Amino acid sequence: MSSKTPKLTVVGAGPGDPDLITLKAIKVLESADVVLYDALINESLLEYASNAEKIFVGKRKGCYAYQQEQINELIVSRAKSSGHVVRLKGGDPFIFGRGAEEIDYVQQFSIETNMVPGISSSLAVPAYQGIPLTKRGSSESFWVITGTTKSHKLSQDVCLAAKSNATVVILMGMSKLNEIVSIFAAENKQDIPVAVIQNGTTENEKFGYGSIQTIEQVVLEKKMSSPAIIVIGEVVERRAKLATICQEVTEEIVS
């Protein structure tokens, strides 16, 4: 048993670009005794925890290094044996990240808990492509919805969102793209612009643009897959002209 106080800090790693982690998150990583990290974090961030034990507990579709119950138990055992456990999660841990669930679990064992928010991929990934989720004259609000619920089905909130004029951001929804398109088409929104952004904010980022009517074909042609974010709404075609995007387009034309 460690003489250190058992402690858990759930930390948001941001959407993929390692520069988008917060200063507070870096300080917490530097103080870690153990880091449990997910599949979608940029592994270069682990360098900030140079003296810590590092354990991969990530999940990808159909592939689990640990079940959630095992992760919960691992946090408790490592906190008691080693001291400060940092749970490093992609994006923001409180947006479809199970951060609150893990905190609720370990608090039963009188373990000190803390949380450091991260930049959510739902906001940052569209922003890196110049897509504002709200813009005067186009969208007054936005939805952020999971494409895959606990029961592995599409959230019924997508049906409600499709009836609104809001921007709709769907995470973990690539396997349900056909169903999503059908829902919006049923609301006579075949021409609504859609963006699909794979590996957002990283050097492997891929961008697909179309409409409800065409986006499935675009995804097929560009060979896009998870992890990706789907953005639906008029704001998609009102992208801001960013220097990084102009450079990418120029490089694509030259090559």
C-alpha positions in Angstrom: 0.0 0.0 0.0 1.2 3.5 -0.8 1.6 6.2 1.8 0.2 8.7 -0.7 -3.4 9.8 -0.5 -5.6 7.7 -2.9 -6.8 10.2 -5.6 -8.5 10.1 -9.0 -8.4 13.0 -11.4 -10.4 12.6 -14.6 -8.7 14.7 -17.3 -9.9 15.8 -20.8 -7.1 15.4 -23.4 -8.9 17.4 -26.1 -9.8 16.3 -29.6 -6.5 15.0 -30.9 -4.1 17.9 -31.5 -1.7 17.6 -28.5 -1.5 21.4 -28.4 -5.2 21.6 -27.5 -4.7 20.1 -24.0 -5.1 22.6 -21.2 -2.3 23.9 -18.9 -4.1 22.5 -15.9 -4.3 19.1 -17.5 -0.5 19.1 -18.1 0.2 20.0 -14.5 -2.1 17.1 -13.3 -0.3 14.6 -15.7 3.1 15.7 -14.3 1.8 14.8 -10.8 0.4 11.4 -11.7 1.5 8.1 -10.3 -0.6 6.1 -12.7 -2.2 7.1 -16.0 -5.1 5.1 -17.4 -5.6 6.3 -21.0 -8.1 5.8 -23.8 -7.7 5.0 -27.5 -8.6 8.5 -28.8 -6.0 10.4 -26.9 -2.8 11.6 -28.6 -0.1 9.4 -27.0 2.5 12.1 -27.1 0.7 13.6 -24.1 1.9 10.7 -22.0 5.4 12.3 -22.1 4.1 14.8 -19.5 3.7 11.8 -17.1 7.2 10.5 -17.5 7.5 8.9 -14.1 4.0 7.4 -14.0 2.8 3.9 -14.7 0.9 4.0 -18.0 -2.0 1.5 -18.7 -4.0 1.5 -21.9 -7.6 0.9 -21.2 -9.1 2.1 -24.5 -12.1 1.0 -26.3 -12.8 0.9 -30.0 -15.8 -0.6 -31.8 -15.7 -4.4 -31.2 -12.4 -4.2 -29.3 -12.1 -3.7 -25.6 -8.8 -3.7 -23.7 -10.9 -3.6 -20.5 -14.6 -3.7 -19.8 -15.9 -0.6 -18.0 -16.4 -2.5 -14.7 -12.7 -3.6 -14.9 -11.6 0.0 -15.5 -13.6 1.1 -12.4 -11.9 -1.6 -10.3 -8.5 -0.8 -11.7 -8.8 2.9 -10.7 -9.7 1.9 -7.2 -6.9 -0.7 -6.8 -4.2 1.6 -8.3 -5.3 4.6 -6.3 -4.9 2.5 -3.1 -1.6 1.0 -4.1 0.0 3.9 -5.9 -1.7 7.2 -5.0 -2.7 9.6 -7.7 -4.5 8.0 -10.7 -5.1 10.2 -13.8 -7.9 9.0 -16.1 -7.0 10.5 -19.4 -9.9 10.7 -21.8 -10.3 12.1 -25.3 -12.2 15.4 -25.7 -14.1 16.3 -22.6 -14.7 13.4 -20.1 -18.2 14.7 -19.3 -19.5 14.6 -22.9 -20.1 11.0 -23.7 -17.0 10.1 -21.9 -18.2 8.2 -18.8 -16.1 10.5 -16.6 -19.0 11.1 -14.2 -19.7 7.4 -14.0 -16.1 6.6 -13.0 -16.1 9.4 -10.4 -19.4 8.1 -8.9 -18.0 4.6 -8.6 -14.7 5.4 -6.9 -16.3 7.8 -4.4 -17.8 4.8 -2.8 -14.3 3.9 -1.6 -13.5 7.3 0.0 -11.1 8.2 -2.8 -10.6 11.9 -3.4 -11.9 12.8 -6.9 -11.2 15.8 -9.2 -12.0 16.7 -12.8 -10.2 18.8 -15.4 -12.4 19.6 -18.4 -11.1 19.2 -21.9 -11.9 20.8 -25.3 -14.7 18.7 -26.7 -14.3 17.2 -30.2 -17.9 18.2 -30.8 -16.9 21.8 -30.9 -13.2 21.8 -31.9 -13.4 19.4 -34.8 -15.9 21.5 -36.8 -14.1 24.6 -35.8 -10.8 23.3 -37.3 -12.7 23.0 -40.6 -14.1 26.6 -40.2 -17.6 25.4 -39.3 -19.2 27.5 -36.6 -22.0 25.6 -34.9 -24.0 28.8 -34.5 -24.0 31.7 -36.9 -26.5 34.6 -37.2 -28.9 33.9 -40.0 -28.1 30.2 -40.1 -28.4 28.6 -36.7 -29.4 29.8 -33.2 -28.5 26.6 -31.4 -27.0 23.2 -31.7 -27.5 19.6 -30.6 -24.7 17.2 -29.6 -26.0 13.7 -29.8 -24.5 10.2 -29.5 -24.9 8.0 -32.5 -24.7 4.9 -30.4 -26.5 4.5 -27.1 -25.9 2.0 -24.3 -28.2 -0.4 -26.2 -26.1 0.2 -29.4 -29.0 1.9 -31.1 -29.2 5.4 -32.5 -30.5 8.0 -30.0 -34.1 9.0 -30.5 -33.0 12.6 -30.0 -31.8 12.5 -33.6 -35.5 12.4 -34.6 -36.3 15.4 -32.5 -33.2 17.3 -33.8 -34.2 16.7 -37.4 -37.4 18.6 -36.8 -35.5 21.7 -35.6 -33.5 24.3 -37.5 -30.5 23.8 -35.2 -27.1 22.5 -36.2 -26.8 18.8 -35.3 -23.5 17.2 -34.3 -23.5 13.5 -34.0 -20.6 11.6 -32.3 -20.0 7.9 -32.8 -22.6 7.8 -35.6 -20.8 6.5 -38.7 -22.2 3.0 -38.4 -25.7 4.6 -38.3 -25.2 7.1 -41.2 -27.8 5.4 -43.4 -30.4 5.6 -40.6 -29.5 9.3 -39.8 -29.8 10.2 -43.5 -33.2 8.5 -43.6 -34.5 10.4 -40.6 -33.6 13.8 -42.1 -34.9 12.9 -45.5 -38.2 12.0 -43.9 -38.4 15.7 -42.7 -37.9 16.8 -46.4 -34.3 18.0 -45.6 -32.5 16.2 -48.5 -30.6 19.3 -49.4 -29.4 20.2 -45.9 -25.5 20.4 -46.0 -23.5 17.7 -44.2 -19.9 17.4 -43.2 -18.1 14.3 -42.0 -14.8 14.8 -40.3 -12.6 11.8 -39.6 -9.6 12.0 -37.1 -10.4 15.7 -36.6 -7.6 18.1 -35.5 -4.9 15.5 -36.3 -2.5 15.1 -39.2 -4.6 12.2 -40.5 -7.8 14.3 -40.7 -10.1 13.7 -43.6 -13.1 15.9 -44.6 -16.1 15.0 -46.6 -18.8 17.5 -47.7 -22.2 16.9 -49.2 -25.9 17.0 -48.4 -28.3 14.6 -46.7 -28.9 13.2 -50.2 -25.3 12.7 -51.2 -23.2 12.3 -48.0 -23.2 8.5 -48.0 -21.7 8.4 -51.5 -19.1 11.0 -50.5 -18.1 8.9 -47.5 -17.9 5.8 -49.7 -15.7 7.6 -52.3 -13.4 9.1 -49.7 -13.2 5.7 -47.8 -14.1 7.4 -44.6 -14.7 5.6 -41.3 -14.7 6.0 -37.6 -13.7 7.8 -35.6 -15.6 10.7 -37.2 -18.0 13.4 -36.4 -21.1 14.2 -38.5 -22.2 17.9 -38.7 -25.6 18.6 -40.2 -26.9 22.1 -40.9 -26.7 25.3 -42.9 -23.6 26.4 -41.1 -21.6 23.7 -43.0 -21.7 25.6 -46.2 -21.0 28.9 -44.4 -17.5 27.8 -43.4 -15.0 30.5 -42.3 -12.0 30.8 -44.6 -9.1 29.6 -42.4 -5.5 29.8 -43.5 -4.9 26.1 -42.6 -7.8 25.0 -44.8 -6.6 27.1 -47.8 -3.1 25.5 -47.4 -4.6 22.0 -47.3 -6.6 22.7 -50.5 -3.6 24.1 -52.3 -1.4 21.1 -51.3 -4.1 18.7 -52.5 -4.3 20.5 -55.9 -0.5 20.5 -56.3 -0.2 16.9 -55.5 
